[in-house]
Amino acid sequence: MNFFNALKKLPIIFFATAILFSCSAKPENNSTNNRKPEIRSKSAKPGASIKLVSKSIVSINPNEPSPFDIELQTTELGSYLEIDFLPVSGLNLVNTNVHQSLEVVSQSIKFPVTLFASGKGRYYLNIHIRIKDGDSNSTRALAMIVQVGDQQNEAVQFKKASDESVISLPAQEKISAAETR
């Protein structure tokens, strides 16, 4: 009978031993392993929180260097700002660095830019902005319209000629029946 009594107590002995071993185990130092990166949440739309304050359409004369200021506004004070000015073909930057960088110390930032275009028309000055704030990087792409010459082409309006009538073209449709099995 002693043997059977010992078998009844065996699960209790295993359970007690497991508890003793689990309590005596050394805790791991997970203070450096479990550190999660800090995640910043923004309530605004994704991308760099920067906007163009100056006019988005600039008018200049052909074959004349035209200086003006590009004004940006941001809330990322204390961050590092990098800007790339990328004019389209036919528009040139004169005495202006294509790549500029600075530390943001105020909400309003002005960049003096001088543009030159040899022909009349509509050009675009693309502006790529990167804001670096510690480990956080955000970007934004903006564009300014540069109207060279007459401003009458600024807004293209499509007008129907008075003698033009609407021509209705027939639309042909083929409906293929799917095979049923």
N, C-alpha and C positions, 0 to 999 in steps of 0.2 A: 504494500500500500504506500510505502514511502516513495516509491518510484513514481506512482501516479500523482501523488500530491506535489512532487517536485515538477512534474510536467505541467500541472495546472498553474504553477507560479512562474513558469518560464517566460510567458509573454510580458508579465509585469516586470521581470528582471531586464528583459531586452528594452522595454520602454524607458525604464529608469536609467539604464546605461546610455541610451541615445540622448536623453535630456542632459545628462552629465557631460557628455562629450560635446554637445552643441553649445553648452554654456562655457565650456573651458576653451573653445576655439578663439584665437586671437582675431580681433576685428581688423579688417583691412583698412589701410589708410587711403580712402577714396576721395580725400578732399581735393586732390589735383586731378583725378581721373573723372570725377563726376561733375566737374565745373562746366556748366553750359554756357555757350556764347550769349552775350547780351543782345537781345533783339529789340530794336527800336520800332515802335509802331507809329505810323503817320496817319493822320486822319485825312490828308489831302490825296489827290490822285497820285499814282506812282510816278516816279521820276524825280529829278531835282526840283526842289521848291524854289524856283526862280522864274521871273516873268519879264517880258519886254515891256517897259514903260514908255519909251520913246515911240514916235510914230512908226507904224509898220510899213508905210509907203513913203519913200524919200524921192524927191524930184531933183535931178541935177541936169546941168547943161552938157552936151557932148563936147569932147576935146578940151575940157576944163577940169583941173583937179578940184574936187568939191569936199571940203572938210565939214564934218558934223559929229555930234556926240551920240553914241548908242548908250541909252540908259537902261539898266537892269535893276530889278528889285528882288531881294531875297530875305528870308528869315533865318538863314543858317549862319548867324554871327559866330566868329571864331573858327570857321571852316576855311579850307583852302580851295580856291577857285581856279580852274584852268579853262581857257576859252580858245577855240580854234575858229578863225574866220576863213570861210571857204567861198570865194566869189565864183560865179559861173563863168564860162568862157565869154570873153568880150568885156568883162568888168574886172578892173585891176585895183588892188590896194596900193596906195602911194605913201611912202614913209610911215607905214604902219606894219607892226609885226603880225604875222599870220597867227602865231601862237603867243598867248599872253597868260600870265598866271599872277595871282596875288592872294593875300589873306583878306578875308571879308571882315572889315571892322565897322561897317555901317550898312544899313538896309539898302541904301541907294548906291549904285555903282555906275560910274560913267567911264566909257572908253572913247577917246577921240579917234576917229577914223577918217581917212581921206580916200575917196574913190575917184576913179577915172574910167570913162568909157568913151571909145572913139566913135561909136555909132548910136543912132537913135534906136529906141526900143525899150523893152521891159527886161530887166535882169534881176537876179536874185543873189543876195548875200546870205549864205547859209552860216549859221552860228551853232557850233557844237560846244556844249557846256558840261563840265564835270565838276562836281562838288565832292571834296574828300573831307570827311569829318571823322577822324580816328580810323576805325575799321570800316566805317560806312562809306560807300561810294554810290553816288547817284548821278544820272546824266539827263540832259534835256537837249533837244534839237529845235532850233528856231530858225526862221527865215525872214528876211526883210526884202520888200519889193523895192527895186531901184528903177524909177521911171526916168529915162534919158530922153530929153527933147520934149516935144509937144505932149501935153497931158490929156488930149482928147482921146487917145487910145487907152487911157487908164481903165475904162470900163467898156468892155466889148458888148454891144447890144446887137441882137439879131432881130432885124426887122424884115418883115415880109413885104416884098415889092407889091405895089397896088395891082399890077396886071397879072400877078402870079396866082394861079389857082392850085388848089390841093389836088394832087394826083393820087388816086387810090390804086394801090397795087394789090393784085390778088394774092392771098396767102394760100399755099397748098399744103395740105396735111395728109399724111398717110398713116392710117391706123392699121397696125398689124395685129391680127388676132392670135393670141397665144394658144398653143395646142393644148387641148384638154385630154387627159388620159384617164 
